[in-house]
Amino acid sequence: MANRIVITKSEVSNIVSELQAEQTNITGYGKKLNSELDAVNKAWEGTDAVAYTGKMRDDYVFLLGKLNESLQSYIDFLNGVYGEYEKHDTKFAGMTIGV
C-alpha cells in the first residue's frame, strides 16, 4: 500500500467536525477584532486612527475571512469523500467475498 492514504468514514466525519469548529473560532476572532478596532476608532480620532484600523481590517480581518473560505473548500471536499464512502457502503453492503 505504498503511496496510499487510508482513512475511515468516521475519521473523515471527525475531521469535518473539527474544521467546522475551527471555522466558528475564526469567525469569532474576526468579530472580536472588528469590535476592538471599532473601540480604537472611538478612542483615537484622526487620520492615523483611520489608517491603523483600516490596515488592520485589510490585513487581518480580510485574511481571517480568506482562511474561512479555504477551510470551507476543504470541508466541501471532505464531505464529498464522505458521500463516496456512503455510496460505496450502500452498494457493497450485502456482498461477500468467497475466500
Helices and strands as residue ranges (DSSP letters): H 9-43, H 47-56, I 57-61, H 62-92
